[in-house]
Amino acid sequence: MKIHHLTPEEALDSLGSGPNGLADTTIEGRLREFGFNRLEETRKKSQWLLFAGEFLHFFALILWLAAGLAFFAESQQPGEGMATLGYAILGVIAINGCFSFWQRVQAEQAIAALRKLLPNQVKVVRDGALCRILADELVPGDLLVLQEGDNVPADCRLLEAFNLRVNNSTITGESLPKGRDALPSAAEDLAQSRNILLAGTSVVAGEAKAVVFATGMHTEFGKIAHTLKTTIKGQSPLQRQIARLSRFVALLALLLGAAFFLIGQAIGLSFWENFMFAIGIIVANVPEGLLPTVTLALAMATQRMAKRNALIRNLPSVETLGSTTVICTDKTGTLTQNRMAVKQLFLDNRHCRPDELGRDSLRHHAEFLACAALCHDLKRVEGQHLLGDPMEVALVNLAHDQGMRVAYPKIGEVPFDTDRKRMSTLHDTPAGKRLYCKGALEMVLPLCSQIAVADQILPLDDAGRRTLQDALQTMADQGLRVLALAHRPLTDSVGADPEAAMIFSGLVGLEDPPRPEVADAITQCRIAGIKVIMVTGDHPHTAVAIARQIGLVQSDHPKVITGDRLKKLTPSQLQLALDAPEIVFARVGADQKMHIVEALQRKRQVVAVTGDGVNDAPALKKADIGIAMGLASTDVAKEAADMILLDDNFASIVAAIEEGRAVFDNIRKFLTYILTSNVPEVIPYLAFVLFKIPLPLTILQILAVDLGTDMLPALGLGVEKPDAAAMRKPPRSSQESLIDWRLLARAYGFLGLLEAAAAMAAFFFVLNAAGWDYGASLPRHDPLYLRATTACLTAIIVMQIANVFLCKQRQRGLLATPLLDNRLILAGVGVEIALILAIVYTPWGNLLFGTAPLGHEVWLFTLPFALGLLICEELRKWLVRRFAPFPRHVKSPVLRRSRRC
Ligand code: ATP
């Protein structure tokens, strides 16, 4: 007989387990025998293949072609230096390939480290106590405790099931949840059996206890899983933009090479010299480092985000975060601490504090306290600690403090869900069966026909109901979360619906203080032009009171939309309602969150949404950024989310947005830096063609800059930390392109021209000092020519060293910029200096790059130009700050954007 044919007891027995679960002493042996409960990546791409891929992509192929052409030219026309160029290009391919591979490994390691941060825990019974363990450590025979929202971590046989429904879509493809129970099954197929839960599926509703019979690769999922889902899910718009941009620049490089070749031919340069030049121009302008730098910049940002408690599940989300315009956030636990304490009660038609209940409370309010003690979903972990909703823990503590310590067995339950906003449990008490119910007042009150007042049970009339509603408002206006408690005895004659004709026992007001850091985070959002909308299941008055405490609501009349009102709004009415500067959604169900997200997206907003329950999953998926809570979320919500907050804290969302914004800015800094040096590389050639002077910068020297000295500092700019100014700008439009006219004008039209002026001046400084006359020819190996080109190259590098510090900021002055905070830039500058010294002062450097040692006067000549670059750029930044600054303050991004669309 297979395991699904057995009774629960037989199934347990067959696996050497029992009602108390496995003994701790048996675990190690089972782990050794069956291995850890994890899937192995069966078809992981070999590192060698990945390494080879770095030498075979589009840009590498262009370089191979260029090297091939250089060697071909050498064979046709030996002695023109074409072989050196060919070898140089091979060197470039090798350095680039290794560098890109290193970047990829770094990025992958960064992401792998993140995955480890979020261990997947499960609840099991071992040695008779409920405990949490890593899902990896499950063994056959373990007794699993599952509830709504949990992922099933291994194949298991149900022992007890309560209203259990599971989503099997990962295994069978059916999207409708299926009911499951613990009865023996006659089905042939294991997967079809009603008492089997398979690894990889998830619990959509209910609770269950089950015994594990297969783990890891022995599960059905393990058998069919060939590849593991990776966290890098396709390309982000930014990565696509970069890829397009790189291809465009590569094409431009080809055209530029061809144009230079034609110009050279037209003015009668030698064919081979010309040919070599064209190849060099192409090689120098192909932006090989761009794509891996973007990936690394994103990966580094995810690591910084993790340090600030935001875990990114897929890389492209980093950048989407940067353009977020609206955050729809839950209240409980995200804006508040989820540390519940009972502050007020409403019993016997009067408000009181718990400490005012008096010694007789146990006698007068026995049913009220029994409800607080019994109507919950808490689990006792390791014998004592209560695990579950802090609000329920607070209620149990209230009952215990008043001496109510009953533990009547639970024989039934109607679980809590966000639409019903209440839950009920059924207990066997010495006085017979009793139903205890707690929930939102408007959901509980209509089900009550009587009320308990001072030892008496009275009919509940309209005046009584109004009194209760007034009491609720009074408590909610203080920001308290209010719960109504009720009960009823159940006799066999009760009709189909046990939650009816109940006795109202009282109201409880719980305080859940706002997180201290949230008010600042809300102010930061306001300044950054990000609209924050509270979407809560709680009462509108509580919601507004809390919103006011954290500064989310400042006006006297914020717009408050309840779930009931939301149901009646047409899509266009909802869209218009969202224009209100301050808006709070209260008493909304999870499915309604989705409508709010959709309406915002129709308004072209980039929406981040928080959620924790199973019902939140569709909204999390639909949002541009779905954010799940690391502590409170169900596995299903985590799976649907793009980002997980390790501390469930709203302030961490804002920190992540700041990092996201930095990524885009960093890539711009990187681009500005590498584009700048193209100008002093092209202008010498134009001067050579137009003014018939000796060529100031040779092609190998261009390669030395683009693929040698520029590389590390540029990379350093790609991983800069976020700057305080990043959160003082409005969100970037998702349409905004990476390269805009401002960037081009700054790199090409300003910084580049200044660098070109320095390079040309250094070249002529050396020539003039040696008494060279305009028009006199200079052979390629003449020591004077070698020194002059070396001076030109040195000037470019000195200017680029100054430039890297200027590129750290687009608007802010150097004095206000931390210059030494980025170790990669500092290391890059160190390497840059070492390289230029090696090129200028070592014999092999001289041989390879056609250079000659320079006297100190040349260095002294170039330094003032670097200083000039600093001063001119400071002046430009000052003018921009004064006359065309970035917008500093934005009132409402929704208003601003909707007007535009
Ligand atoms: P948020 O959506 O901001 O986290 P919330 O926790 O109040 O706020 P829900 O969890 O949807 O939102 O709860 C909605 C309402 O249901 C609560 O205001 C409360 O009245 C009631 N409620 C919440 N949890 C329970 C529970 N465990 N038992 C009974 N009623 C509950």
Residues whose N, C-alpha, C, O or C-beta is under 5 A from the ligand:
A	BS01	ATP	D330 K331 T332 F416 T418 K421 R422 M423 K438 G439 A440 V482 V535 T536 G537 D538 H539 V588
